[in-house]
Amino acid sequence: MIFFCFKRGAKRRFDRRIQDPLRQWKFSEVDMQAQDLWDEFSEKKYEMLRRTTSRSAPWHIIRSDDKQLARFEALKIILNSVDYDGRNYSLNFEANEDINISVQRELLQMRKTKDY
């Protein structure tokens, strides 16, 4: 499982950290450098996903622009992956395909937008 956000989402989060005195402690020079290196990171992300996913160990890509929804989606993946006592199969743990992105869809999107 891996969490990714869009560049605009990361920028919005960083801007909020800079402007909000209660969040400024979270912001560092590394954040600024990461924004400058976004394209390079995206290329590495593309190659990592392309080379390392498999049927037996697929990546689960979680869009994390909304942290709360991302965490909820991650919990659903975990709960669907583990057989545990008291599991209630009537509960809806279906993936939200706008947040839980398949590797194939992510790679296709990255190729289309040249966001890698």
N, CA, C and O atoms as a printed pandas DataFrame, in Angstrom:
     atom_number atom_name residue_name chain_id  residue_number  x_coord  y_coord  z_coord
0              1         N          MET        A               1    0.854   -1.155    0.000
1              2        CA          MET        A               1    0.000    0.000    0.000
2              3         C          MET        A               1    0.906    1.226    0.000
3              4         O          MET        A               1    1.914    1.280    0.705
4              5         N          ILE        A               2    0.519    2.200   -0.806
5              6        CA          ILE        A               2    1.304    3.426   -0.864
6              7         C          ILE        A               2    0.350    4.607   -1.013
7              8         O          ILE        A               2   -0.648    4.528   -1.729
8              9         N          PHE        A               3    0.666    5.683   -0.337
9             10        CA          PHE        A               3   -0.164    6.878   -0.343
10            11         C          PHE        A               3    0.477    7.932   -1.236
11            12         O          PHE        A               3    1.665    8.230   -1.108
12            13         N          PHE        A               4   -0.321    8.493   -2.140
13            14        CA          PHE        A               4    0.150    9.570   -3.003
14            15         C          PHE        A               4   -0.896   10.665   -3.040
15            16         O          PHE        A               4   -2.093   10.404   -2.928
16            17         N          CYS        A               5   -0.434   11.887   -3.199
17            18        CA          CYS        A               5   -1.357   12.988   -3.438
18            19         C          CYS        A               5   -0.943   13.669   -4.737
19            20         O          CYS        A               5    0.191   13.526   -5.196
20            21         N          PHE        A               6   -1.864   14.398   -5.311
21            22        CA          PHE        A               6   -1.549   15.173   -6.500
22            23         C          PHE        A               6   -0.677   16.355   -6.097
23            24         O          PHE        A               6   -0.669   16.774   -4.939
24            25         N          LYS        A               7    0.045   16.877   -7.054
25            26        CA          LYS        A               7    0.937   18.003   -6.782
26            27         C          LYS        A               7    0.154   19.189   -6.215
27            28         O          LYS        A               7    0.609   19.844   -5.278
28            29         N          ARG        A               8   -1.014   19.461   -6.779
29            30        CA          ARG        A               8   -1.799   20.610   -6.295
30            31         C          ARG        A               8   -2.261   20.392   -4.854
31            32         O          ARG        A               8   -2.343   21.343   -4.077
32            33         N          GLY        A               9   -2.564   19.136   -4.495
33            34        CA          GLY        A               9   -2.965   18.839   -3.118
34            35         C          GLY        A               9   -1.820   19.036   -2.151
35            36         O          GLY        A               9   -2.004   19.569   -1.057
36            37         N          ALA        A              10   -0.632   18.603   -2.556
37            38        CA          ALA        A              10    0.551   18.799   -1.712
38            39         C          ALA        A              10    0.853   20.283   -1.566
39            40         O          ALA        A              10    1.184   20.753   -0.477
40            41         N          LYS        A              11    0.739   21.010   -2.659
41            42        CA          LYS        A              11    1.001   22.461   -2.616
42            43         C          LYS        A              11    0.016   23.149   -1.683
43            44         O          LYS        A              11    0.402   24.009   -0.891
44            45         N          ARG        A              12   -1.247   22.775   -1.775
45            46        CA          ARG        A              12   -2.275   23.370   -0.905
46            47         C          ARG        A              12   -1.964   23.078    0.565
47            48         O          ARG        A              12   -2.101   23.954    1.419
48            49         N          ARG        A              13   -1.548   21.854    0.853
49            50        CA          ARG        A              13   -1.199   21.467    2.221
50            51         C          ARG        A              13    0.019   22.250    2.715
51            52         O          ARG        A              13    0.044   22.715    3.855
52            53         N          PHE        A              14    1.021   22.392    1.856
53            54        CA          PHE        A              14    2.220   23.137    2.238
54            55         C          PHE        A              14    1.893   24.611    2.474
55            56         O          PHE        A              14    2.368   25.208    3.441
56            57         N          ASP        A              15    1.079   25.198    1.589
57            58        CA          ASP        A              15    0.694   26.604    1.760
58            59         C          ASP        A              15   -0.038   26.810    3.082
59            60         O          ASP        A              15    0.182   27.804    3.774
60            61         N          ARG        A              16   -0.904   25.871    3.426
61            62        CA          ARG        A              16   -1.643   25.960    4.687
62            63         C          ARG        A              16   -0.680   25.880    5.871
63            64         O          ARG        A              16   -0.855   26.578    6.870
64            65         N          ARG        A              17    0.325   25.034    5.754
65            66        CA          ARG        A              17    1.317   24.920    6.828
66            67         C          ARG        A              17    2.101   26.218    7.000
67            68         O          ARG        A              17    2.410   26.614    8.124
68            69         N          ILE        A              18    2.413   26.864    5.918
69            70        CA          ILE        A              18    3.170   28.118    5.993
70            71         C          ILE        A              18    2.327   29.213    6.639
71            72         O          ILE        A              18    2.832   29.990    7.448
72            73         N          GLN        A              19    1.054   29.274    6.286
73            74        CA          GLN        A              19    0.186   30.363    6.735
74            75         C          GLN        A              19   -0.390   30.161    8.128
75            76         O          GLN        A              19   -0.680   31.140    8.816
76            77         N          ASP        A              20   -0.559   28.940    8.553
77            78        CA          ASP        A              20   -1.196   28.649    9.836
78            79         C          ASP        A              20   -0.132   28.485   10.921
79            80         O          ASP        A              20    0.658   27.542   10.871
80            81         N          PRO        A              21   -0.101   29.391   11.902
81            82        CA          PRO        A              21    0.915   29.306   12.955
82            83         C          PRO        A              21    0.895   27.977   13.718
83            84         O          PRO        A              21    1.930   27.534   14.216
84            85         N          LEU        A              22   -0.271   27.345   13.810
85            86        CA          LEU        A              22   -0.362   26.072   14.521
86            87         C          LEU        A              22    0.193   24.905   13.710
87            88         O          LEU        A              22    0.426   23.823   14.249
88            89         N          ARG        A              23    0.402   25.127   12.416
89            90        CA          ARG        A              23    0.924   24.055   11.556
90            91         C          ARG        A              23    2.336   24.324   11.060
91            92         O          ARG        A              23    2.938   23.464   10.417
92            93         N          GLN        A              24    2.866   25.484   11.345
93            94        CA          GLN        A              24    4.175   25.838   10.802
94            95         C          GLN        A              24    5.272   24.885   11.243
95            96         O          GLN        A              24    6.251   24.697   10.520
96            97         N          TRP        A              25    5.131   24.289   12.399
97            98        CA          TRP        A              25    6.154   23.354   12.878
98            99         C          TRP        A              25    6.284   22.145   11.959
99           100         O          TRP        A              25    7.324   21.486   11.953
100          101         N          LYS        A              26    5.238   21.842   11.179
101          102        CA          LYS        A              26    5.269   20.691   10.280
102          103         C          LYS        A              26    6.061   20.967    9.002
103          104         O          LYS        A              26    6.464   20.036    8.304
104          105         N          PHE        A              27    6.278   22.225    8.704
105          106        CA          PHE        A              27    6.892   22.606    7.436
106          107         C          PHE        A              27    8.399   22.718    7.580
107          108         O          PHE        A              27    8.907   23.229    8.578
108          109         N          SER        A              28    9.112   22.229    6.560
109          110        CA          SER        A              28   10.573   22.315    6.593
110          111         C          SER        A              28   11.109   22.615    5.198
111          112         O          SER        A              28   10.362   22.618    4.220
112          113         N          GLU        A              29   12.387   22.862    5.122
113          114        CA          GLU        A              29   13.046   23.107    3.841
114          115         C          GLU        A              29   12.900   21.892    2.917
115          116         O          GLU        A              29   12.845   22.038    1.696
116          117         N          VAL        A              30   12.839   20.722    3.495
117          118        CA          VAL        A              30   12.671   19.499    2.697
118          119         C          VAL        A              30   11.362   19.550    1.910
119          120         O          VAL        A              30   11.299   19.059    0.783
120          121         N          ASP        A              31   10.320   20.140    2.493
121          122        CA          ASP        A              31    9.049   20.276    1.792
122          123         C          ASP        A              31    9.207   21.118    0.528
123          124         O          ASP        A              31    8.660   20.777   -0.521
124          125         N          MET        A              32    9.946   22.204    0.625
125          126        CA          MET        A              32   10.185   23.067   -0.534
126          127         C          MET        A              32   10.995   22.319   -1.590
127          128         O          MET        A              32   10.698   22.414   -2.781
128          129         N          GLN        A              33   11.994   21.593   -1.170
129          130        CA          GLN        A              33   12.810   20.828   -2.108
130          131         C          GLN        A              33   11.974   19.753   -2.799
131          132         O          GLN        A              33   12.148   19.493   -3.989
132          133         N          ALA        A              34   11.080   19.140   -2.057
133          134        CA          ALA        A              34   10.226   18.097   -2.633
134          135         C          ALA        A              34    9.353   18.670   -3.745
135          136         O          ALA        A              34    9.154   18.020   -4.771
136          137         N          GLN        A              35    8.837   19.869   -3.553
137          138        CA          GLN        A              35    8.037   20.507   -4.601
138          139         C          GLN        A              35    8.878   20.738   -5.854
139          140         O          GLN        A              35    8.413   20.521   -6.973
140          141         N          ASP        A              36   10.110   21.177   -5.658
141          142        CA          ASP        A              36   11.007   21.428   -6.793
142          143         C          ASP        A              36   11.372   20.143   -7.528
143          144         O          ASP        A              36   11.637   20.170   -8.730
144          145         N          LEU        A              37   11.386   19.029   -6.821
145          146        CA          LEU        A              37   11.780   17.745   -7.407
146          147         C          LEU        A              37   10.586   16.861   -7.783
147          148         O          LEU        A              37   10.757   15.673   -8.056
148          149         N          TRP        A              38    9.386   17.433   -7.797
149          150        CA          TRP        A              38    8.169   16.655   -8.018
150          151         C          TRP        A              38    8.243   15.815   -9.294
151          152         O          TRP        A              38    7.884   14.638   -9.279
152          153         N          ASP        A              39    8.704   16.408  -10.395
153          154        CA          ASP        A              39    8.754   15.676  -11.661
154          155         C          ASP        A              39    9.709   14.491  -11.581
155          156         O          ASP        A              39    9.412   13.410  -12.089
156          157         N          GLU        A              40   10.844   14.697  -10.948
157          158        CA          GLU        A              40   11.806   13.603  -10.788
158          159         C          GLU        A              40   11.224   12.494   -9.904
159          160         O          GLU        A              40   11.377   11.310  -10.208
160          161         N          PHE        A              41   10.563   12.877   -8.822
161          162        CA          PHE        A              41    9.915   11.889   -7.957
162          163         C          PHE        A              41    8.860   11.102   -8.740
163          164         O          PHE        A              41    8.729    9.889   -8.576
164          165         N          SER        A              42    8.118   11.804   -9.586
165          166        CA          SER        A              42    7.067   11.150  -10.370
166          167         C          SER        A              42    7.647   10.119  -11.331
167          168         O          SER        A              42    7.069    9.047  -11.514
168          169         N          GLU        A              43    8.774   10.432  -11.939
169          170        CA          GLU        A              43    9.437    9.462  -12.820
170          171         C          GLU        A              43    9.840    8.214  -12.033
171          172         O          GLU        A              43    9.649    7.090  -12.497
172          173         N          LYS        A              44   10.388    8.420  -10.861
173          174        CA          LYS        A              44   10.805    7.286  -10.019
174          175         C          LYS        A              44    9.593    6.479   -9.559
175          176         O          LYS        A              44    9.637    5.249   -9.514
176          177         N          LYS        A              45    8.527    7.170   -9.224
177          178        CA          LYS        A              45    7.287    6.499   -8.818
178          179         C          LYS        A              45    6.780    5.611   -9.956
179          180         O          LYS        A              45    6.409    4.458   -9.734
180          181         N          TYR        A              46    6.767    6.150  -11.164
181          182        CA          TYR        A              46    6.303    5.394  -12.320
182          183         C          TYR        A              46    7.124    4.113  -12.486
183          184         O          TYR        A              46    6.566    3.025  -12.634
184          185         N          GLU        A              47    8.424    4.249  -12.460
185          186        CA          GLU        A              47    9.300    3.087  -12.641
186          187         C          GLU        A              47    9.136    2.077  -11.501
187          188         O          GLU        A              47    9.112    0.869  -11.738
188          189         N          MET        A              48    9.024    2.565  -10.289
189          190        CA          MET        A              48    8.845    1.671   -9.145
190          191         C          MET        A              48    7.559    0.855   -9.293
191          192         O          MET        A              48    7.565   -0.365   -9.126
192          193         N          LEU        A              49    6.464    1.539   -9.605
193          194        CA          LEU        A              49    5.188    0.842   -9.752
194          195         C          LEU        A              49    5.233   -0.145  -10.911
195          196         O          LEU        A              49    4.759   -1.275  -10.791
196          197         N          ARG        A              50    5.795    0.280  -12.020
197          198        CA          ARG        A              50    5.853   -0.569  -13.215
198          199         C          ARG        A              50    6.677   -1.830  -12.974
199          200         O          ARG        A              50    6.309   -2.912  -13.430
200          201         N          ARG        A              51    7.774   -1.690  -12.270
201          202        CA          ARG        A              51    8.697   -2.813  -12.095
202          203         C          ARG        A              51    8.373   -3.733  -10.917
203          204         O          ARG        A              51    8.802   -4.887  -10.909
204          205         N          THR        A              52    7.636   -3.254   -9.939
205          206        CA          THR        A              52    7.519   -4.036   -8.702
206          207         C          THR        A              52    6.144   -4.612   -8.414
207          208         O          THR        A              52    6.012   -5.421   -7.495
208          209         N          THR        A              53    5.128   -4.236   -9.148
209          210        CA          THR        A              53    3.810   -4.799   -8.857
210          211         C          THR        A              53    3.688   -6.196   -9.470
211          212         O          THR        A              53    4.305   -6.491  -10.493
212          213         N          SER        A              54    2.901   -7.033   -8.840
213          214        CA          SER        A              54    2.656   -8.380   -9.364
214          215         C          SER        A              54    1.272   -8.830   -8.913
215          216         O          SER        A              54    0.666   -8.208   -8.040
216          217         N          ARG        A              55    0.778   -9.899   -9.504
217          218        CA          ARG        A              55   -0.531  -10.419   -9.088
218          219         C          ARG        A              55   -0.525  -10.855   -7.629
219          220         O          ARG        A              55   -1.497  -10.653   -6.901
220          221         N          SER        A              56    0.578  -11.450   -7.217
221          222        CA          SER        A              56    0.637  -11.948   -5.840
222          223         C          SER        A              56    0.931  -10.844   -4.827
223          224         O          SER        A              56    0.655  -11.003   -3.638
224          225         N          ALA        A              57    1.482   -9.741   -5.286
225          226        CA          ALA        A              57    1.788   -8.618   -4.390
226          227         C          ALA        A              57    1.529   -7.296   -5.115
227          228         O          ALA        A              57    2.463   -6.570   -5.457
228          229         N          PRO        A              58    0.248   -6.993   -5.345
229          230        CA          PRO        A              58   -0.064   -5.756   -6.070
230          231         C          PRO        A              58    0.050   -4.528   -5.166
231          232         O          PRO        A              58   -0.175   -4.597   -3.958
232          233         N          TRP        A              59    0.397   -3.428   -5.775
233          234        CA          TRP        A              59    0.357   -2.172   -5.040
234          235         C          TRP        A              59   -1.096   -1.747   -4.883
235          236         O          TRP        A              59   -1.909   -1.944   -5.786
236          237         N          HIS        A              60   -1.414   -1.175   -3.755
237          238        CA          HIS        A              60   -2.689   -0.490   -3.542
238          239         C          HIS        A              60   -2.329    0.985   -3.448
239          240         O          HIS        A              60   -1.691    1.418   -2.488
240          241         N          ILE        A              61   -2.735    1.743   -4.435
241          242        CA          ILE        A              61   -2.401    3.163   -4.483
242          243         C          ILE        A              61   -3.563    3.939   -3.883
243          244         O          ILE        A              61   -4.693    3.868   -4.368
244          245         N          ILE        A              62   -3.270    4.670   -2.835
245          246        CA          ILE        A              62   -4.290    5.437   -2.122
246          247         C          ILE        A              62   -4.057    6.920   -2.378
247          248         O          ILE        A              62   -3.000    7.461   -2.052
248          249         N          ARG        A              63   -5.052    7.564   -2.962
249          250        CA          ARG        A              63   -4.999    9.021   -3.132
250          251         C          ARG        A              63   -5.167    9.644   -1.749
251          252         O          ARG        A              63   -6.155    9.391   -1.060
252          253         N          SER        A              64   -4.217   10.442   -1.362
253          254        CA          SER        A              64   -4.237   10.957    0.012
254          255         C          SER        A              64   -4.425   12.467    0.082
255          256         O          SER        A              64   -4.010   13.100    1.052
256          257         N          ASP        A              65   -5.048   13.046   -0.938
257          258        CA          ASP        A              65   -5.344   14.478   -0.866
258          259         C          ASP        A              65   -6.292   14.771    0.296
259          260         O          ASP        A              65   -6.207   15.829    0.921
260          261         N          ASP        A              66   -7.183   13.843    0.580
261          262        CA          ASP        A              66   -8.049   13.925    1.758
262          263         C          ASP        A              66   -7.566   12.838    2.720
263          264         O          ASP        A              66   -7.839   11.655    2.517
264          265         N          LYS        A              67   -6.855   13.245    3.756
265          266        CA          LYS        A              67   -6.212   12.284    4.663
266          267         C          LYS        A              67   -7.209   11.334    5.325
267          268         O          LYS        A              67   -6.945   10.137    5.439
268          269         N          GLN        A              68   -8.342   11.860    5.757
269          270        CA          GLN        A              68   -9.316   11.025    6.459
270          271         C          GLN        A              68   -9.878    9.938    5.536
271          272         O          GLN        A              68   -9.974    8.777    5.931
272          273         N          LEU        A              69  -10.245   10.313    4.319
273          274        CA          LEU        A              69  -10.754    9.315    3.377
274          275         C          LEU        A              69   -9.671    8.313    2.993
275          276         O          LEU        A              69   -9.952    7.129    2.811
276          277         N          ALA        A              70   -8.446    8.784    2.871
277          278        CA          ALA        A              70   -7.330    7.888    2.537
278          279         C          ALA        A              70   -7.124    6.854    3.635
279          280         O          ALA        A              70   -6.933    5.672    3.350
280          281         N          ARG        A              71   -7.163    7.286    4.866
281          282        CA          ARG        A              71   -6.982    6.353    5.988
282          283         C          ARG        A              71   -8.118    5.336    6.046
283          284         O          ARG        A              71   -7.896    4.154    6.306
284          285         N          PHE        A              72   -9.325    5.807    5.804
285          286        CA          PHE        A              72  -10.483    4.910    5.796
286          287         C          PHE        A              72  -10.332    3.862    4.691
287          288         O          PHE        A              72  -10.619    2.683    4.900
288          289         N          GLU        A              73   -9.884    4.298    3.528
289          290        CA          GLU        A              73   -9.699    3.367    2.410
290          291         C          GLU        A              73   -8.608    2.346    2.735
291          292         O          GLU        A              73   -8.740    1.170    2.397
292          293         N          ALA        A              74   -7.543    2.786    3.382
293          294        CA          ALA        A              74   -6.464    1.872    3.784
294          295         C          ALA        A              74   -6.991    0.822    4.765
295          296         O          ALA        A              74   -6.648   -0.356    4.661
296          297         N          LEU        A              75   -7.811    1.245    5.701
297          298        CA          LEU        A              75   -8.401    0.289    6.648
298          299         C          LEU        A              75   -9.261   -0.744    5.933
299          300         O          LEU        A              75   -9.242   -1.921    6.293
300          301         N          LYS        A              76  -10.012   -0.317    4.929
301          302        CA          LYS        A              76  -10.840   -1.266    4.175
302          303         C          LYS        A              76   -9.973   -2.311    3.480
303          304         O          LYS        A              76  -10.321   -3.491    3.458
304          305         N          ILE        A              77   -8.850   -1.883    2.916
305          306        CA          ILE        A              77   -7.942   -2.829    2.250
306          307         C          ILE        A              77   -7.436   -3.850    3.259
307          308         O          ILE        A              77   -7.424   -5.050    2.984
308          309         N          ILE        A              78   -7.021   -3.378    4.412
309          310        CA          ILE        A              78   -6.498   -4.273    5.448
310          311         C          ILE        A              78   -7.582   -5.236    5.918
311          312         O          ILE        A              78   -7.346   -6.440    6.017
312          313         N          LEU        A              79   -8.767   -4.709    6.208
313          314        CA          LEU        A              79   -9.855   -5.559    6.694
314          315         C          LEU        A              79  -10.285   -6.588    5.655
315          316         O          LEU        A              79  -10.692   -7.692    6.015
316          317         N          ASN        A              80  -10.201   -6.246    4.386
317          318        CA          ASN        A              80  -10.540   -7.200    3.327
318          319         C          ASN        A              80   -9.448   -8.241    3.116
319          320         O          ASN        A              80   -9.704   -9.298    2.540
320          321         N          SER        A              81   -8.251   -7.957    3.572
321          322        CA          SER        A              81   -7.107   -8.846    3.338
322          323         C          SER        A              81   -6.899   -9.876    4.434
323          324         O          SER        A              81   -6.176  -10.853    4.241
324          325         N          VAL        A              82   -7.527   -9.664    5.582
325          326        CA          VAL        A              82   -7.269  -10.504    6.748
326          327         C          VAL        A              82   -8.556  -11.204    7.167
327          328         O          VAL        A              82   -9.614  -10.583    7.269
328          329         N          ASP        A              83   -8.446  -12.499    7.408
329          330        CA          ASP        A              83   -9.584  -13.235    7.945
330          331         C          ASP        A              83   -9.479  -13.185    9.468
331          332         O          ASP        A              83   -8.485  -13.641   10.033
332          333         N          TYR        A              84  -10.472  -12.645   10.124
333          334        CA          TYR        A              84  -10.412  -12.479   11.573
334          335         C          TYR        A              84  -11.722  -12.920   12.209
335          336         O          TYR        A              84  -12.776  -12.903   11.573
336          337         N          ASP        A              85  -11.636  -13.312   13.463
337          338        CA          ASP        A              85  -12.816  -13.743   14.213
338          339         C          ASP        A              85  -13.824  -12.605   14.291
339          340         O          ASP        A              85  -13.461  -11.451   14.516
340          341         N          GLY        A              86  -15.064  -12.939   14.106
341          342        CA          GLY        A              86  -16.123  -11.948   14.229
342          343         C          GLY        A              86  -16.301  -11.088   12.994
343          344         O          GLY        A              86  -17.028  -10.095   13.032
344          345         N          ARG        A              87  -15.653  -11.449   11.908
345          346        CA          ARG        A              87  -15.766  -10.647   10.688
346          347         C          ARG        A              87  -17.210  -10.651   10.207
347          348         O          ARG        A              87  -17.834  -11.707   10.096
348          349         N          ASN        A              88  -17.726   -9.487    9.929
349          350        CA          ASN        A              88  -19.095   -9.326    9.468
350          351         C          ASN        A              88  -19.061   -9.056    7.960
351          352         O          ASN        A              88  -18.747   -7.946    7.529
352          353         N          TYR        A              89  -19.379  -10.063    7.176
353          354        CA          TYR        A              89  -19.304   -9.945    5.724
354          355         C          TYR        A              89  -20.406   -9.065    5.141
355          356         O          TYR        A              89  -20.370   -8.735    3.956
356          357         N          SER        A              90  -21.376   -8.685    5.952
357          358        CA          SER        A              90  -22.434   -7.812    5.438
358          359         C          SER        A              90  -22.006   -6.344    5.420
359          360         O          SER        A              90  -22.675   -5.512    4.806
360          361         N          LEU        A              91  -20.898   -6.022    6.089
361          362        CA          LEU        A              91  -20.409   -4.643    6.069
362          363         C          LEU        A              91  -19.782   -4.335    4.712
363          364         O          LEU        A              91  -19.158   -5.199    4.096
364          365         N          ASN        A              92  -19.952   -3.113    4.260
365          366        CA          ASN        A              92  -19.450   -2.711    2.952
366          367         C          ASN        A              92  -18.012   -2.222    3.064
367          368         O          ASN        A              92  -17.753   -1.115    3.538
368          369         N          PHE        A              93  -17.094   -3.052    2.628
369          370        CA          PHE        A              93  -15.692   -2.659    2.587
370          371         C          PHE        A              93  -15.213   -2.559    1.141
371          372         O          PHE        A              93  -14.027   -2.739    0.862
372          373         N          GLU        A              94  -16.128   -2.274    0.230
373          374        CA          GLU        A              94  -15.758   -2.156   -1.181
374          375         C          GLU        A              94  -14.877   -0.931   -1.386
375          376         O          GLU        A              94  -15.038    0.099   -0.732
376          377         N          ALA        A              95  -13.952   -1.077   -2.306
377          378        CA          ALA        A              95  -13.012    0.006   -2.587
378          379         C          ALA        A              95  -13.719    1.186   -3.239
379          380         O          ALA        A              95  -14.589    1.019   -4.093
380          381         N          ASN        A              96  -13.328    2.367   -2.821
381          382        CA          ASN        A              96  -13.741    3.589   -3.496
382          383         C          ASN        A              96  -12.718    3.816   -4.601
383          384         O          ASN        A              96  -11.581    4.198   -4.323
384          385         N          GLU        A              97  -13.108    3.587   -5.839
385          386        CA          GLU        A              97  -12.161    3.617   -6.948
386          387         C          GLU        A              97  -11.641    5.010   -7.273
387          388         O          GLU        A              97  -10.727    5.150   -8.085
388          389         N          ASP        A              98  -12.203    6.039   -6.655
389          390        CA          ASP        A              98  -11.651    7.387   -6.804
390          391         C          ASP        A              98  -10.487    7.609   -5.847
391          392         O          ASP        A              98   -9.697    8.536   -6.029
392          393         N          ILE        A              99  -10.381    6.764   -4.832
393          394        CA          ILE        A              99   -9.322    6.899   -3.826
394          395         C          ILE        A              99   -8.354    5.726   -3.899
395          396         O          ILE        A              99   -7.140    5.922   -3.842
396          397         N          ASN        A             100   -8.873    4.518   -4.025
397          398        CA          ASN        A             100   -8.052    3.308   -4.123
398          399         C          ASN        A             100   -7.868    3.007   -5.610
399          400         O          ASN        A             100   -8.756    2.448   -6.254
400          401         N          ILE        A             101   -6.716    3.381   -6.141
401          402        CA          ILE        A             101   -6.460    3.331   -7.577
402          403         C          ILE        A             101   -5.678    2.063   -7.925
403          404         O          ILE        A             101   -4.702    1.730   -7.252
404          405         N          SER        A             102   -6.101    1.366   -8.963
405          406        CA          SER        A             102   -5.341    0.192   -9.398
406          407         C          SER        A             102   -4.023    0.654  -10.019
407          408         O          SER        A             102   -3.922    1.764  -10.541
408          409         N          VAL        A             103   -3.031   -0.208   -9.952
409          410        CA          VAL        A             103   -1.724    0.120  -10.533
410          411         C          VAL        A             103   -1.867    0.373  -12.029
411          412         O          VAL        A             103   -1.272    1.310  -12.561
412          413         N          GLN        A             104   -2.649   -0.454  -12.704
413          414        CA          GLN        A             104   -2.821   -0.292  -14.139
414          415         C          GLN        A             104   -3.411    1.080  -14.467
415          416         O          GLN        A             104   -2.956    1.763  -15.384
416          417         N          ARG        A             105   -4.420    1.466  -13.709
417          418        CA          ARG        A             105   -5.053    2.769  -13.936
418          419         C          ARG        A             105   -4.075    3.908  -13.655
419          420         O          ARG        A             105   -4.029    4.888  -14.398
420          421         N          GLU        A             106   -3.301    3.777  -12.592
421          422        CA          GLU        A             106   -2.334    4.818  -12.239
422          423         C          GLU        A             106   -1.265    4.958  -13.319
423          424         O          GLU        A             106   -0.934    6.072  -13.727
424          425         N          LEU        A             107   -0.723    3.829  -13.783
425          426        CA          LEU        A             107    0.311    3.880  -14.818
426          427         C          LEU        A             107   -0.240    4.463  -16.115
427          428         O          LEU        A             107    0.432    5.260  -16.770
428          429         N          LEU        A             108   -1.445    4.075  -16.486
429          430        CA          LEU        A             108   -2.076    4.619  -17.690
430          431         C          LEU        A             108   -2.264    6.126  -17.560
431          432         O          LEU        A             108   -1.961    6.878  -18.487
432          433         N          GLN        A             109   -2.761    6.559  -16.413
433          434        CA          GLN        A             109   -2.970    7.991  -16.180
434          435         C          GLN        A             109   -1.649    8.752  -16.229
435          436         O          GLN        A             109   -1.577    9.848  -16.784
436          437         N          MET        A             110   -0.624    8.177  -15.655
437          438        CA          MET        A             110    0.684    8.835  -15.662
438          439         C          MET        A             110    1.224    8.945  -17.087
439          440         O          MET        A             110    1.820    9.963  -17.443
440          441         N          ARG        A             111    1.025    7.916  -17.902
441          442        CA          ARG        A             111    1.476    7.979  -19.299
442          443         C          ARG        A             111    0.682    9.022  -20.076
443          444         O          ARG        A             111    1.253    9.773  -20.867
444          445         N          LYS        A             112   -0.630    9.074  -19.859
445          446        CA          LYS        A             112   -1.483   10.032  -20.578
446          447         C          LYS        A             112   -1.114   11.473  -20.263
447          448         O          LYS        A             112   -1.037   12.318  -21.154
448          449         N          THR        A             113   -0.891   11.737  -18.996
449          450        CA          THR        A             113   -0.635   13.118  -18.575
450          451         C          THR        A             113    0.841   13.464  -18.561
451          452         O          THR        A             113    1.219   14.605  -18.293
452          453         N          LYS        A             114    1.672   12.475  -18.850
453          454        CA          LYS        A             114    3.133   12.657  -18.778
454          455         C          LYS        A             114    3.543   13.099  -17.381
455          456         O          LYS        A             114    4.519   13.826  -17.198
456          457         N          ASP        A             115    2.764   12.636  -16.397
457          458        CA          ASP        A             115    3.053   12.967  -14.998
458          459         C          ASP        A             115    3.948   11.887  -14.406
459          460         O          ASP        A             115    3.603   11.252  -13.410
460          461         N          TYR        A             116    5.100   11.691  -15.035
461          462        CA          TYR        A             116    6.095   10.745  -14.534
462          463         C          TYR        A             116    7.459   11.107  -15.061
463          464         O          TYR        A             116    8.440   10.429  -14.754
